[in-house]
Structure formats: C-alpha cells, structure tokens
C-alpha cells in the first residue's frame, strides 16, 4: 500500500469512530460497486402497521384520490406463528394521512372463502394498482392450505373502499406438465406497458432441485412474464420464459418477491435476494425491454445497515431482513419503499418503510 493510500485509509477509520452508523454506511457504500444507485437513495423511516394480535406482511401502498395513503396488506393470527401465511392469511386495508403513518385499519377486503374455492385457505401477496379507471388488486390464493395450490388472482373495484369484485377462477394457472412453471403461480407484479399491453410477472419454481445448505427449498425460483390485451386477461405466457433465471450462476442462486415498474424509459425490478449477495438483502435490476434483465446489484441491505434492533427472539428465524418490496408512487415517481420484516414491539412482523430521496 502506498503511503498516500495508507494515510487516507487511516483517516477514514479514525473518522468513522466518531460518526453515527448511518454516516458510516454512507461512506462505505459510496465505493461499493455492488450497491445500486437505488439503494443509495434510501433513508430508513421505520416500522408501521404493527398489530398486537397479527403478523403483517406484503404491504402494498397507493395514493388515493382523497390524498391519503392506502396500504393493502396481508395479515394472519399471531397464534399461527410465521407459517400462518400459508393457511390463514387475509388481505386488509389501512389508511394514513402521510406515507410514514400512523395507519388505521379500515377493513378486511379478501378473506379465505372456504372449501370449494381456489382461494379457500389463504389470500396473500396483495399488489394494488390503479388501471383504466379501476383499482386492480392482484393477489395469490390456495385451496388446501399448502404450497402446491398457490395461484394468482385479480380483484377489482371502482373505489379503494370497495366493494371488490372477486374472481371465481385464478387469473394465471401453472404451465403444462414438464414446463418450467408447471407447479405454481405466485408473487404477482403488474404494470401497464407504454404500448398499452398488460404485463404480469410471476414466480414459479422447479418441483425438484438441489437443496441449498443455507435455506431449505424444493427447487430454484424463476420469474416468467404473461401478457394480455386487457386487464382481465387472458394472459398469454411469453414464449422465451423464464425472463429471470439465476440457476446457471451456481450455488442455487435465485430471487423472489419481485416488484417491477417502468420509469425514465426503463423497466426496473426489486426482488428479495436468495443467495446472490446474501439472503438478507434485496436485488435491483433494470431492462430496456422488460424481458432481458441486467445483472443484479444490491437494491437494499439487511436492516442492521440502517437501524439498530433488539436481539432476535428465538421464534423469529427470518429476523433482520426486509422482504416483499413494494413502491409508493406520487406524481408518477417512486417516493417510498414499503417492505415487510419480522420483529417490532409485538415480536411478530410488520411493515418497514424507507423514503426514496
């Protein structure tokens, strides 16, 4: 190391001993090529939507015509533990005067319908959009309380306060036997393309596959694209699917929880990292056509990079990471990142919000 570099490094080390953690993270991140420009714009706001008797997940925000911020979120009974999302989640509506909150529960808009329905046992993964004068609430349901019947659906309403028209059939079914997506359709992410088409991104996974030593899974998660000429479908799957597939990168790297949007003539994606940079981080990618995506960068980091939290309770094994990224748009620009994270004052799970500078 040259003397000039040594002096500079020593200066930084001594400086960071006297500055807050947030500033330290800023100094480090400025020189980290793995961090996306998106990540560098994030400022942590903190938790919201904490309810004593519920786990809260999948927080999807939208600004209403009343100027208020509406969030559609998943919740399930605290008594079910973290795994209750799979066999007892409902989708609820909350409202606040400001993106930071506080939020007031309004009502439950979609609940499991019981035996005989495709969404009999859970309603989860809400993603709210205003499309063609209607509110479109994409979500997933299952019919047996298990993983293998997860399907994407679409509910619509003229008002954020409902009533919601509920689908009798899923919006997107799995592929034929032997196709890459022949197991499930889940994690919907929607946008209306500038050309007027309706684009739906969805996750599926291999039924069988190598099990990564750091997290038990039953296959590699990938993302497909389905396109329609109308909001209600039918959605035709892109013939070159999957459009996001990390399995060739080795070590069973993958992602989930994708959120896709179009901004400044580019398609952009946030997703939960599952082995690229670390399973507690988020990913950022962009694309010129929405079909061929850039190499991933870090979209957001583990919460310890932004805040200090208490020691993890023993019953929360996903503590410290932010999942299910969803964006709030105001005047056509993303202004806040809403995520879901275990923890909070009730030791369950809640929203965790970032401001986008």
N, C-alpha and C positions, 0 to 999 in steps of 0.2 A: 504494500500500500504506500503511495506517495505521501510525503509529509503534509501536503495541502489537503488530501482526502482524509488523512488521519485527523487533522485539526477540525475539519468540517463535521466528521462523524462524532468526534468527542464533544463538539459544541452542541449538536443535536441531542446527544444522550444526556448532557447536563441540563439542557433546556427543558426536556420533557419531564424531568423530575419535579419541575415547579409549575406545570400546567395541567389543567383538567384532562381527564381521559378523552373527552370529545375532541379536544385540540390535538392531543397526541395521535388519535386515529386519523385525523385530517392530514397531519404531517406525513404519516406513513403511507396513507392511501394515495397521496399525490404522485408517488413514484412507483406505484404498483400497477403494471400494465394489465393485470388480470381484472382490475376493477373497472367497470363500465362507467361512462360519463353519467349514466342514470344514477348509479349508486352514489356518486359524489354529490348529487343534488339532494340527497335525503337528510332530513333532520327529524330525529325521533320526537313524537308528540306524547305517546304513552298509551295506556290501556283505556278501553271503553267497552261498553256493553258487558258489564260484569253483573251476573245474576246469581244470587246465593244458591239456588236450587238447580242450576243448569250448567252444563258445558255449552259454550258458544263457539261456533266455527263458521267459516265460509261467509265472511262479511262483505256484501256487495253493495256499494253506495251509488246513489244517483241524486242529483239536484232536482227538486220538484218545481212545478210552476208557482208554488207558494213561496219559493225562495228558501225553503228548508232542505235539510239533508236527510234523505230517507235511506235506511240500510235494511236490506233483506238478508237474513242470516239463518244459519242452522242452529238448532238447539235441541238438547235432549236431557233427560232427567239425570241429575248428579248421581242418583243411586245406581245407574247403569255403568258408571265408570267411563273411561275414554272410548271404549269399544262400542258404546251405545249408539254411535252414529250409524252403524250398520243395521240396527234392528229397532230403531225407535226415534229417529230424528224427525223433526218438523221444521218448517220454514216460517219464520216470524218476521214482523215488520216493526221497525223502530224509527223515531224521528228526532231531530235536533235542530236547533237554530244555527249551529255552527258545525263545521266538519269535525272539530275536536270533541264535540259533545257538550254537555251530557245528553245521552239518548234516553228517550222514554218509549217503553214498549207500547205498541199500538194494538196489535192482534196477531194471531197465528193465521197465515194465509193458505198454507198447504200442509196437511197432516196425513199420515198413512191412512189409507181407506179401508184396509181390512181384506180378508180373503176374497179371492176372485179378481182382484185388480193388479195391474202391472206394478203399481206403486203401493202395494198393500202394507208393507212393513217399514218403509223409510222414505223420507223426502229430504234431499240433501243437495249440496253443491249449487245453491242459487246463484244466478248471474243475471242482473237486471239491466235492461236496455230500453230506450225509447226509440221506436222504429215505426215510421209511416203513420204517425199519429196515435200509436198504441204503445202500451207498456208490455214488453216481452220478458217473461221470467223463465229462463232456461234452468233446468234442474235435473237431478237424477232420482230415480226410484228403484226399489227392488221388490220382489214379490214373495220372498221366502226368508227374509232376514239374513241372507247370506251374500257372499261376494258374486256368485255366478249369475245372478239375475239382474245385475245393475244395467239400467237403460236410461238414456237421455230423453227428457220430455220438455214440452213448452206450454206454459200457461200464459194467457193474455188478458189484459184489462184496459179499459178506457181511462182509468184513474189509478193512481198509486194506492188508493184506499179500496180498490176493488169495485165490484165483485170480479173474481178471477175465473175465467173460463178454463176448465180443467180438461186435459186430453184423456180420452179413453184408451188410446194406444200410444206407445212410445214414438218419439219423433225420429229416432235413429236406432235401427236394430244392428246387431253384430253381423259380420260377414258370413259367407258360406263356410262349411266345414273345410279346414285346411288353409283358409286365408288367414292373414296375419291378425285380423281383428275378429276372429270367429268366437271369441269368448264373451266380451262385454263392450259396452259403450258408456263412457263416463267422463267427468271433468269437462263439461262443455265450455267453450269460449267462442263468442259470436261477434261478427262485425258485418256491417253492410258495406260491400265493396264500392269503391268510387264508380265502377261501371254499372252499378245498380243491382248486382247479384247479392245473394245472401250466403255468407260463408260461415260454416260451423266447423270449428276444430274440436277434436275429441280424442280422448285417450283410450287405448286398449292395450292388451299385453299378451305375450305368448302364454299358452296354457302351461307349458313346461319350460324349464330352463335352469341354468346354473344358479345356485343359491349363494349370494354374496355373504362372506363371513361376518360383515358388519351389520347386515339387516336381512331378516328372513323374508323372502319373496318367492313367488311361484312363476317367475318369468320376467322378461325385460319389457318395460313400459315404453310405448311409442305413441306418436301422435299422427292422426290422419286428418284429412280435410274432406268435407262434404259440401256441395254447392247446390243452391236452389234458385229458381226464378221468382219464388215468392217466400214470404216469411214462414208460412205454414208448411212448406215443402211441396212435393217430395224433395229430399236432399239426396243428390247423387254423389257417390264417393269418387274422389279424384283418382284416376287410373294409376298414377305413379305413387300412391300412398305406400308406406308412411312418409310424411314430409319431415318428421323429426325422429331420428333413429340413431342412438348413441352406441349401440351394441358393438359396432366394429371398433370402437375406441378402446375396448378391452376392459377387464375388471368389472364387467356388467354395469357400466355406467349408464345412467338413464335420468329421466326427469318426469315430473307430473305437475298438476295444478296450474297448467298454462293459462295465461291471460294474454290475449292478442288484441292489439289496437293499431290504427293507421294514423300516422302523424308526420307532417312535413315530407310527404311523398314516399314514406317508408312504412312497411309493416314492422311492428315491434312486438316482442314477446318477453314476458316474465314467466318464470316457472320455478318450481321447487327443485333444487339440486339433489340428485340421488347418486353421489359418488364421483362427480366431475372434479369439483374443488373441495367438497365436503358435504356431508348430509345435513348440515345445519345452515347452509347458505341458500341463496336464490340465484337464478341464472337470468341473464339478459342476452337476447339475440335479435338481429334485425334482418330484413329481407327486402329486396326490390319488388318481388312479385308475390310474396306470401306463400311460396311453395319451396323455395330454395333458401335455406337459412344460414346465416353466418355461424362461425364457431362461437361457442358460448363464452361469455365473460361473467363476472360476478355481478348480479343485479342488486343484491342486498346481502348483508352479512348476518351472522348469528347475533342475537340481541346483546350479548356481552360486549360487542364492539360499540354499542350505543348507550347502554344503560347498565347499572348495577342491579342485580336481582338477588333475592334471598336464596339460600341453598335449596336445591331441588327437593321437593317432597318425594318420598320413596315411591308413591303410586303414580308419579308422572314421569314416564320414560321417554317423552319427546320434549322435555323441558329445554328451553333456551333457544329454540329455533322458531322462525316465522314461516307459516305455510299459507296456502290459498291466496296468493296476491291478487288484489282487485283494485282498480283505479277509480278515483272520483274525477270526473271531467267538469270543468266550469269554463264557460265561454269557449268550448272546443278544445281546451288544453287540460292535460292531467295535472291536478293540483295536490292530491293526497293519495298515498298508497295505504290501503287497508289490508292487513294480514290477520291471521289467526295464530294464537300462541298459547301454549299451556302456561298455567300459573295464575297470578293475580291474587287478590285478597281472599278469595274463596278456595284457592288451590284447585281450580278446575281448568277452564280455558276461557279466553275472551278475545276480543279484537285488540290488535296493536296497530297504531296508526303512525305513519310518517308524513311529514309535509314535504312536498317536492318544490325545491327552490328554483 
